[in-house]
């Protein structure tokens, strides 16, 4: 199934037709694009048993006789294409291969229905275990960058974006939190089923759920409907630490443009987590990130900023990860500036001094798979943005950010596109600045 270069124009959110990203060569599939995932899931917390029916609406980019999907640790029991049952599917450790009952011509829409199940668990990767994780009393998905196949069959590539309708049924004492807009819950056959709908194109790594004993509070976030879902026992700490979220939203809307989704959900798990996790219109924090003292406010800002940078404006390839993490890190400094803390310039110069003491062997625009989540990518990415701000001034700099999030909303972008976009807004070439910060190893000096 060799892709055709012109096929990426099949529709918004379909991305490129390369089978896999070079940083994650075992993930992604060629020849088709998934327009919509309908996931009907049943999860039993006590036994960590997941059973699901995934219905994928896809568009063929080539003439197809077989399709492959990413799926790890879960077994397929039945598959059908356009309502016709498939006699035999093949599975390896991370791939599912489905023969089509009849050839599907390029340009045609077809439907895959896959029934599957098993005990979900993280998959091994360059970055450690990723994907489905059991909590002490519940579960969550930490999918970035290649963990989505641990809970549903998919085309797992950062540039492949689809809409979602997700239903999760579990024991009634548990709350389910999912990416997307909550669409209610209902009791059925002794379980409670929760539904979430995401109509904005979403990358597979940004699809997520949390299952735990939680309570929900509705909040107004500067006009954006918000929800904070957290354990009752730490409610006072959550209210204290997330109390500034509305002001944070207002500050970011002013600097980045309109919030790009219908709502925003923050889920706090009963367990401690090493780091927070972003998902589409959602962020996941551990109980340790709500200590009642505001110790992690910068991370609350970081995850909110990802809704613009990474979730609305997405990645075409993982090599451009600085477009996600550098921007979200700089948002931490902008929030500090907006909330009467140290200025972004103060933060930038402090981190510039620290980075000078670290190895200078990383190219920001292509750090390599092993180093793509290195803290130097985050901080040097933020410094590159601050250098741009110093070079062109505040008015043009924030115009660059607002028009970037507007022009590339709900689609994917590249470093080259950002460079061209910034130069266009500035009205002059910026190659010297960008080459120094993005394409060369030695750390430049801020003006």
C-alpha positions in Angstrom: 0.0 0.0 0.0 2.3 2.7 -1.2 0.9 6.2 -0.6 0.5 8.9 -3.3 1.9 12.3 -2.6 -1.3 14.1 -3.6 -3.6 12.1 -1.5 -3.0 14.2 1.7 -5.6 16.6 0.4 -8.5 14.2 1.1 -9.8 16.6 3.8 -8.9 18.6 6.9 -6.9 16.7 9.5 -5.9 13.8 7.2 -2.2 14.7 7.4 0.6 13.3 5.2 0.6 9.9 3.6 4.0 8.6 4.9 3.3 5.3 6.6 5.3 6.2 9.7 7.1 9.0 11.4 10.9 8.6 11.4 11.0 9.0 15.2 8.4 6.2 15.6 9.0 3.9 12.6 6.8 1.1 14.0 3.7 3.3 14.2 1.4 4.6 11.5 0.0 3.1 8.3 -0.3 4.0 4.6 -3.0 3.9 2.0 -6.0 5.3 3.9 -6.9 7.9 6.5 -9.4 7.5 9.4 -12.0 10.3 9.4 -13.8 9.2 12.5 -13.4 6.8 15.5 -16.5 5.4 17.2 -15.3 3.6 20.4 -17.8 1.5 22.5 -15.7 0.3 25.5 -16.5 -1.8 28.6 -13.9 -1.7 31.3 -13.8 -3.6 34.6 -11.5 -1.9 37.2 -11.3 -4.9 39.5 -9.7 -7.1 36.9 -8.3 -4.5 34.4 -10.4 -6.0 31.6 -11.1 -3.9 28.6 -13.5 -5.1 25.8 -14.3 -2.8 22.9 -15.9 -2.3 19.6 -14.1 0.2 17.4 -15.9 1.4 14.3 -13.6 3.4 12.0 -14.8 5.5 9.1 -11.9 5.7 6.7 -11.1 7.1 3.2 -8.9 5.1 0.8 -6.0 7.0 -0.6 -4.9 4.1 -2.7 -6.6 1.1 -4.3 -6.8 -1.2 -1.3 -7.0 -5.0 -0.8 -5.8 -5.0 2.8 -5.4 -2.4 5.6 -3.1 -2.4 8.7 -3.7 -0.8 12.0 -1.7 -0.2 15.2 -2.9 -2.4 18.2 -0.8 -3.6 21.1 -1.5 -6.3 23.8 -5.2 -6.6 22.9 -6.7 -9.5 20.8 -9.2 -9.1 18.0 -12.1 -11.5 18.1 -14.1 -10.3 15.1 -13.7 -7.8 12.2 -16.0 -6.6 9.4 -15.6 -4.2 6.5 -18.7 -2.4 5.3 -20.8 -4.9 7.2 -19.1 -7.9 5.7 -17.3 -10.1 8.2 -13.7 -10.8 7.6 -12.7 -14.4 7.8 -9.2 -14.1 9.2 -7.1 -11.3 10.5 -3.4 -11.3 11.3 -1.9 -9.8 14.5 1.7 -9.2 15.6 2.9 -7.6 18.8 1.8 -4.2 17.6 0.1 -4.5 14.2 -3.3 -5.7 13.0 -3.7 -6.7 9.3 -7.2 -7.0 7.9 -7.9 -8.4 4.4 -10.7 -6.6 2.6 -13.6 -8.8 1.4 -13.7 -6.7 -1.8 -11.1 -4.2 -3.2 -11.7 -0.6 -2.1 -10.8 2.0 -4.8 -8.9 5.2 -4.1 -11.2 7.9 -2.9 -13.9 5.6 -1.6 -15.1 5.7 2.0 -15.3 2.4 3.9 -16.1 1.3 7.4 -14.0 -1.1 9.7 -15.7 -2.6 12.7 -13.3 -4.4 15.1 -14.2 -6.2 18.2 -11.3 -6.8 20.6 -10.4 -7.2 24.3 -7.8 -8.1 26.9 -5.9 -6.7 29.8 -4.5 -3.4 28.6 -1.0 -2.3 29.7 1.7 0.1 28.6 3.8 -0.8 25.6 7.6 -0.5 25.5 9.0 2.4 23.6 12.1 4.5 23.2 10.6 6.7 25.9 9.7 4.0 28.4 6.3 2.5 28.9 3.5 4.5 27.2 -0.2 4.0 26.9 -2.7 2.4 29.3 -1.8 2.6 32.9 -3.5 1.1 36.0 -4.0 3.3 39.0 -4.3 2.0 42.5 -8.1 2.2 42.0 -8.7 3.0 38.3 -6.8 3.6 35.1 -5.7 6.3 32.8 -4.2 6.7 29.3 -0.8 8.4 28.8 -0.6 8.0 25.1 2.1 10.4 24.0 3.8 9.6 21.7 2.8 6.0 20.7 0.5 4.7 23.4 -2.9 5.0 21.7 -2.8 1.4 20.3 -2.8 0.1 23.9 -6.6 0.9 24.1 -8.0 1.0 20.6 -7.0 0.0 17.0 -5.8 3.1 15.2 -3.5 4.8 12.6 -1.1 6.1 15.2 0.8 9.0 13.6 1.0 12.6 15.0 -0.3 14.2 11.8 -3.4 11.9 11.4 -6.4 13.6 12.9 -9.9 12.4 13.3 -13.1 13.1 15.1 -14.3 10.9 18.0 -17.3 9.5 19.7 -16.3 7.5 22.8 -18.5 5.6 25.2 -17.0 3.9 28.3 -19.1 1.7 30.6 -17.6 0.7 34.0 -18.6 0.1 37.6 -21.1 2.7 38.7 -19.0 4.0 41.6 -16.3 5.2 39.2 -16.3 8.4 37.1 -14.9 8.4 33.6 -13.3 11.5 32.2 -12.5 11.6 28.5 -11.1 14.0 25.8 -13.9 15.9 24.2 -17.2 17.4 25.2 -19.1 15.4 27.9 -22.3 14.1 26.4 -23.8 12.7 29.6 -23.9 9.3 31.3 -26.5 6.6 31.9 -27.0 3.4 33.9 -27.1 0.3 31.8 -27.0 -3.3 32.9 -25.5 -2.5 36.3 -22.8 -0.2 34.8 -22.6 3.5 34.2 -21.8 4.5 30.6 -20.1 7.8 30.0 -20.0 9.5 26.6 -17.6 12.1 25.1 -17.7 13.7 21.6 -14.8 15.5 19.9 -15.8 17.1 16.6 -12.4 18.9 16.2 -9.7 16.8 14.4 -7.7 15.0 17.1 -4.4 13.1 16.9 -4.5 9.6 18.3 -1.9 10.5 21.0 -4.3 13.2 22.3 -7.2 10.8 22.8 -7.4 9.9 26.5 -9.6 8.7 29.4 -9.3 8.5 33.1 -11.3 6.1 35.3 -11.3 6.7 39.1 -13.5 7.7 42.1 -13.9 11.4 41.4 -16.3 14.2 41.8 -17.0 17.0 39.2 -17.2 20.7 39.6 -18.3 23.1 36.8 -16.2 26.3 36.5 -16.3 29.3 34.3 -13.0 29.9 32.7 -13.3 33.5 31.3 -16.4 32.4 29.4 -15.1 29.0 28.4 -17.1 26.1 30.0 -14.8 24.2 32.3 -14.8 21.2 34.5 -12.5 20.1 37.3 -12.8 16.4 38.2 -10.9 15.4 41.3 -10.9 13.1 44.4 -13.2 14.4 47.1 -10.4 14.0 49.7 -8.2 16.7 48.2 -10.9 19.1 47.0 -9.6 21.9 49.2 -6.1 21.6 47.7 -7.5 21.5 44.2 -9.7 24.6 44.7 -6.7 26.5 46.0 -4.2 25.4 43.3 -6.5 25.6 40.3 -8.3 28.8 41.4 -6.4 30.9 39.0 -7.3 28.9 35.9 -9.9 31.4 34.8 -7.5 34.3 34.9 -4.9 32.1 33.1 -7.4 31.4 30.4 -8.1 35.1 30.0 -4.4 35.9 29.8 -3.8 33.2 27.1 -6.8 34.2 25.0 -5.4 37.7 25.0 -2.0 36.6 23.9 -2.8 33.5 21.7 -6.2 34.2 20.3 -9.6 32.5 21.1 -9.6 29.2 23.0 -9.8 26.6 20.2 -12.3 24.1 21.8 -15.8 24.1 23.2 -14.7 23.4 26.7 -11.7 22.5 29.0 -11.5 19.7 31.5 -8.9 19.2 34.2 -8.7 15.7 35.7 -6.8 15.1 38.9 -6.1 11.5 39.7 -6.0 10.0 43.3 -2.5 8.7 42.5 0.7 10.8 42.2 1.9 11.2 38.7 5.5 11.9 37.5 4.3 14.6 35.1 1.0 16.0 33.9 -0.4 14.9 30.6 -2.1 16.9 27.9 -5.1 15.6 25.9 -7.5 17.2 23.5 -9.5 19.9 25.4 -8.3 18.1 28.6 -5.3 17.9 31.0 -4.5 15.2 33.5 -2.6 15.9 36.8 -1.7 13.7 39.7 -2.7 14.3 43.3 0.9 15.5 44.0 0.3 18.4 41.5 -2.4 19.8 43.8 -0.5 20.3 47.1 -2.5 23.3 48.2 0.6 25.6 48.0 0.5 26.4 44.3 3.9 24.7 43.8 2.9 23.5 40.3 1.2 26.5 38.9 3.6 26.7 36.0 2.6 23.2 34.9 -1.1 24.2 35.0 -0.2 27.0 32.6 1.9 24.7 30.5 -0.9 22.2 29.9 -3.5 24.8 29.2 -1.2 26.4 26.6 -1.0 23.0 24.8 -4.6 23.4 23.8 -3.4 26.1 21.3 0.1 24.7 20.7 0.1 21.0 20.0 -3.6 20.3 20.2 -5.2 22.8 17.9 -2.0 23.5 15.9 -0.6 20.1 15.7 2.6 18.4 14.6 3.3 17.1 11.1 6.3 15.1 12.4 7.7 14.4 15.9 11.0 16.2 14.9 9.1 19.5 15.3 8.2 18.8 18.9 9.6 22.2 20.0 6.5 23.7 18.4 4.6 22.0 21.1 6.9 22.1 24.1 8.9 25.3 23.5 5.6 27.2 23.1 4.0 25.7 26.2 7.2 26.3 28.2 7.2 30.0 27.1 3.5 30.2 28.1 4.7 29.4 31.7 6.9 32.5 31.6 4.1 34.6 30.0 1.7 33.6 32.8 4.4 34.5 35.4 4.6 37.9 33.7 0.9 38.3 33.6 0.3 37.4 37.2 2.8 39.8 38.7 5.6 37.3 39.0 9.1 37.4 37.4 9.1 38.6 33.8 9.5 36.3 30.8 12.9 38.0 30.3 14.0 37.1 33.8 13.0 33.5 33.3 14.7 33.4 29.9 18.0 34.7 31.1 18.0 32.4 34.1 17.4 29.4 31.9 20.0 30.6 29.3 22.6 30.5 32.0 21.6 27.0 33.1 21.6 25.7 29.5 25.1 26.9 29.0 26.3 24.4 31.6 24.7 21.5 29.8 25.9 19.6 26.7 25.6 21.6 23.4 24.8 18.6 21.3 21.2 19.0 20.4 19.6 20.5 17.3 16.3 22.0 18.3 14.6 21.5 14.9 15.6 17.8 14.8 16.6 16.6 18.3 16.3 12.9 17.5 13.8 10.4 18.9 15.9 9.7 22.1 16.1 13.4 23.0 12.7 14.8 21.8 11.4 15.1 25.4 14.7 16.3 26.8 14.2 19.4 29.0 16.7 21.2 26.7 14.1 21.0 23.9 11.5 22.7 26.1 13.8 25.4 27.5 15.7 26.2 24.3 12.4 26.3 22.4 11.1 28.8 24.8 14.4 30.8 24.5 14.1 30.8 20.7 10.7 32.4 21.1 12.0 35.0 23.5 14.8 35.8 21.1 12.2 36.3 18.4 10.3 38.6 20.8 13.4 40.7 21.5 14.2 40.8 17.8 10.8 42.0 16.5 9.2 43.6 19.6 6.1 42.8 21.6 3.4 44.0 19.1 4.7 41.9 16.2 5.6 39.0 18.4 2.1 38.5 19.8 0.7 39.1 16.3 2.8 36.2 15.2 1.4 34.0 17.9 -2.3 35.0 17.4 -2.1 34.6 13.6 -0.2 31.3 13.9 -3.0 29.8 16.1 -5.6 31.2 13.8 -4.1 30.3 10.4 -3.2 26.7 11.4 -6.1 26.0 13.8 -7.3 22.4 13.7 -4.5 21.3 11.4 -0.8 20.4 11.4 2.3 22.6 10.8 6.1 22.5 10.6 9.1 24.4 11.7 9.6 25.7 8.2 6.0 27.0 8.1 6.5 28.8 11.5 9.7 30.4 10.2 8.0 31.7 7.1 4.9 32.8 9.0 7.0 34.8 11.5 9.1 36.4 8.8 5.9 37.4 6.9 4.4 39.1 10.0 7.6 40.8 10.8 8.0 42.0 7.2 11.6 41.0 7.0 13.9 37.9 6.8 14.6 36.2 10.1 16.9 33.4 8.8 19.9 34.4 10.9 17.9 34.2 14.1 16.1 31.0 13.3 19.2 29.2 11.9 21.2 30.0 15.1 18.4 28.8 17.5 16.9 26.0 15.6 19.4 24.5 13.2 22.8 24.7 15.0 24.0 23.0 18.2 25.8 25.9 20.0 23.5 27.9 22.2 23.2 31.5 20.9 23.2 34.4 23.3 20.0 36.4 23.9 20.3 40.1 22.9 
